[in-house]
Amino acid sequence: MKRSRFRSWYARKRRETDDRQDQSSDESEVELVEHPEGRCVSSESSSSEGVQCNDDDYPGNESDSDSEQSQDSVQNQDADHLRREHNLDLNAEQEVDVNYEDDIAVGVGSGEDDLNNTISSASGGSDNSDHHVSSEGEASSDGLWFGERKPNPNLFLNPLVDQMGTLETEGAEMPLAGGGNIRVRAKIIGAVADLPAKALFMRMCQYNGRHSCFNCLSSGGRYDLGNITIQVFPYSRNYEPRIQDDMIDFAERALEARQQDPDATVYGVRGPTLMLPLLPNIVECLGIDIMHGVFLNLMRTLLRLFFENEYPNEPFNIAPFVNIVDVRLKNIKPPSSFQRLPRSIKKELALHKASDLKYLMMYYSLPVFLGILPLRYWLHHSKLVSAISLLCQESVSQGQINSAEEQLHSYVSDFQLLYGVRHVGLNLHQLLHLCDVVRNLGPAWVYSCFFYESLNGDLSKLVHGTRHAALQISSSSSVFMNLRVMVNEMDNSDAKQLCLKFLSMQEKAKITEIIDHKTAVVGKFQNCHPVPRCVSVFIQDTFDFVGGRFRYFFRLKKKGVVYNSESYTRSKKKVSCYVQITHQDVPYLCKIISFVKWSSCNDDCPPRCDECQKCFLVVVKLYETVFWEAQEHGIDLAYLNKVKPTNNIRVFMVSCISTQCIYMRIDNEEYMAIPINSIETE
């Protein structure tokens, strides 16, 4: 009821604003000009594209310069007009001691360029818009915010609310591959951000304030460090969850309270947010980002507790053994699908990226820390690894969510006992709500910020000069998205062939023979003499054929992943010969000995015969799992196993290869891990 009231109020105010602007203003064009301080702003904005405002023009954000007195700024007039008509407090006070590093991922992402200016991208338009028109003539806008500060959240979201409302009610005509059109309607069903950006766009307190949790009404407490105090959230099994209607009430009460006290909040809420009309439920549709919350924050905190000299007398500190840990990490050779090699903790802890910390936490940490970290702390850490691995699978059952929930509650409750309540911040507290988010939105990898952070990096690479950075990104993005279409429309010529060659240069593997639409041979063939007995027996049993032509090859590409045989020695830093084979629904952990191509050719057939029967085989050595400490203490780690090789040599079709495995030899023990899901690109 309250949600529909908010929608009706917002729609009525928006119609009144549009009618008034239609009567008082003519159609205008957007002109990009260079701001004296180096920011790109527009000299005019039409109402259909939303309002654009310089950050310094927001009420409450005025600078000390004389420019704050200027009344001829179109942006300032539009911001005041929007605020009056919508009766919204568009000026969300920002915490001055917080460094906003990332923006909200639904419609907003950010990255910092070399000019120390913030560039944010949005699906829905803002100050500088690059418009794309479909074949039916319907336009959508992708916006950029360019300035020294973050954008005003409600002002920035306003065009997105209008466009998504139209897309939800009226839809858009989309062409079908077989001809004709279909009307498609769409709605945003989820949003995700790191903590600073989430607070900014939700109009709530920052993570260092009371009632700063977005999922419950826990107030937390202040922990005295002597010269300062920090916000902590001591563990409690009983907490009152936030609900949609209460959030609207809190926003209305905060709006009234802030007329008397500009810093007033109600249960952490500062005022209304335009996220309300965007999402079906502002609480249940808001994701928890494991990239920032778990990997960049929690895992990095654990590494500092384990290895920094700040805690020399604590039982969890293993700084004296950091060299042993680094040697173990250095000996790990991940498969080719991993983009990064293990990094030194002693020398490069501060340089670890989110993906480095993810690999370390999910795959390397338990085998590497075993025998070094005290068992009590190792088992405690294994609960976190087990729970996150369950929630990051391709699909998660209710039983697995319940199991992960119990492990996370146990982890958080024990954390303050093992490490102290001083380290129980909002990121750790959020683990208690992660399972509810998975129930509402799906596996945790679906709404992590890894993709958006990668996109931010791509956007920052589009800036090549010191002026008009936003315009550079806008124009370069338009060219990039339409590049393949423009090349296809070129006349057949050497220039077109050169462009097509450049577009396909990302393909590094040399394909020798295509097996099917997902699988291909990479590299050269080599004569197979003598033929392994297991291979000839397999051919005889499978095809009832004796003899034929046998040839070795050393690399196979399947679903974009390159697998190597044991005899392929060119790769020094990565090992891609450990795999999981699935045959008749039975999984096998294996090491690839060789790949073999067999064909029923005789001596009269040409070297590349396509008429005779053929098949492609993989010869493997099987590994068996060994009972280890995690299983002994009931920790669910189905993807991570302690193994040992067997003398069993088997032959399978290459179609039976399921995935690469991460092989780790720690001292005299061997471990093999299966990727937690096959959708995320490691």
Secondary structure as GFF3:
##gff-version 3
##sequence-region A 1 682
A	DSSP	alpha_helix	2	24	.	.	.	ID=ss1
A	DSSP	beta_strand	32	34	.	.	.	ID=ss2
A	DSSP	beta_strand	40	42	.	.	.	ID=ss3
A	DSSP	three_ten_helix	47	49	.	.	.	ID=ss4
A	DSSP	three_ten_helix	55	57	.	.	.	ID=ss5
A	DSSP	three_ten_helix	66	69	.	.	.	ID=ss6
A	DSSP	alpha_helix	74	86	.	.	.	ID=ss7
A	DSSP	beta_strand	109	112	.	.	.	ID=ss8
A	DSSP	beta_strand	118	123	.	.	.	ID=ss9
A	DSSP	beta_strand	128	133	.	.	.	ID=ss10
A	DSSP	beta_strand	139	147	.	.	.	ID=ss11
A	DSSP	alpha_helix	153	169	.	.	.	ID=ss12
A	DSSP	beta_strand	172	175	.	.	.	ID=ss13
A	DSSP	beta_strand	181	184	.	.	.	ID=ss14
A	DSSP	alpha_helix	195	202	.	.	.	ID=ss15
A	DSSP	beta_strand	221	224	.	.	.	ID=ss16
A	DSSP	beta_strand	229	232	.	.	.	ID=ss17
A	DSSP	alpha_helix	244	257	.	.	.	ID=ss18
A	DSSP	alpha_helix	275	278	.	.	.	ID=ss19
A	DSSP	alpha_helix	290	290	.	.	.	ID=ss20
A	DSSP	pi_helix	291	299	.	.	.	ID=ss21
A	DSSP	alpha_helix	300	307	.	.	.	ID=ss22
A	DSSP	three_ten_helix	319	321	.	.	.	ID=ss23
A	DSSP	alpha_helix	322	330	.	.	.	ID=ss24
A	DSSP	alpha_helix	345	348	.	.	.	ID=ss25
A	DSSP	three_ten_helix	349	351	.	.	.	ID=ss26
A	DSSP	alpha_helix	354	359	.	.	.	ID=ss27
A	DSSP	pi_helix	360	364	.	.	.	ID=ss28
A	DSSP	alpha_helix	365	369	.	.	.	ID=ss29
A	DSSP	alpha_helix	375	391	.	.	.	ID=ss30
A	DSSP	alpha_helix	398	418	.	.	.	ID=ss31
A	DSSP	three_ten_helix	421	423	.	.	.	ID=ss32
A	DSSP	alpha_helix	426	429	.	.	.	ID=ss33
A	DSSP	alpha_helix	431	441	.	.	.	ID=ss34
A	DSSP	three_ten_helix	444	447	.	.	.	ID=ss35
A	DSSP	alpha_helix	450	460	.	.	.	ID=ss36
A	DSSP	alpha_helix	469	488	.	.	.	ID=ss37
A	DSSP	alpha_helix	494	503	.	.	.	ID=ss38
A	DSSP	beta_strand	511	514	.	.	.	ID=ss39
A	DSSP	beta_strand	519	527	.	.	.	ID=ss40
A	DSSP	alpha_helix	533	543	.	.	.	ID=ss41
A	DSSP	beta_strand	549	558	.	.	.	ID=ss42
A	DSSP	beta_strand	561	564	.	.	.	ID=ss43
A	DSSP	beta_strand	578	583	.	.	.	ID=ss44
A	DSSP	beta_strand	586	599	.	.	.	ID=ss45
A	DSSP	beta_strand	614	626	.	.	.	ID=ss46
A	DSSP	alpha_helix	629	632	.	.	.	ID=ss47
A	DSSP	beta_strand	640	653	.	.	.	ID=ss48
A	DSSP	three_ten_helix	654	656	.	.	.	ID=ss49
A	DSSP	beta_strand	657	660	.	.	.	ID=ss50
A	DSSP	beta_strand	662	666	.	.	.	ID=ss51
A	DSSP	beta_strand	669	673	.	.	.	ID=ss52
###
